[in-house]
Amino acid sequence: MLSVAVTLDPTFRLGTPEELFQSVGLWQPNSNLPRHDVSADGKRFIIREPAGDLTTTIRVVENWYEEFRNREQD
């Protein structure tokens, strides 16, 4: 994450970039999803970082409504 000073008067000018910090959470190849956000006061960052080798399980239940059909209340 870099910080760059900006001057607008008398003309637009950018300062020299300075590194604020490094984080593996800032880089996600092949994704346009944001991995960080800045607090409203601009003083803090929140960054999603990998928590290790976690696996995600997705469970698909077909015809789930049939199991509850007889339990419906009017």
Stockholm file with secondary structure:
# STOCKHOLM 1.0

chainA/1-74         MLSVAVTLDPTFRLGTPEELFQSVGLWQPNSNLPRHDVSADGKRFIIREPAGDLTTTIRVVENWYEEFRNREQD
#=GR chainA/1-74 SS CEECCEECSSSCEECCCEECCCCGGGCCTTCCSCCEEECTTSSCEEECCCCSSCCCCCCCCTTHHHHHGGGCCC
#=GC SS_cons        CEECCEECSSSCEECCCEECCCCGGGCCTTCCSCCEEECTTSSCEEECCCCSSCCCCCCCCTTHHHHHGGGCCC
//
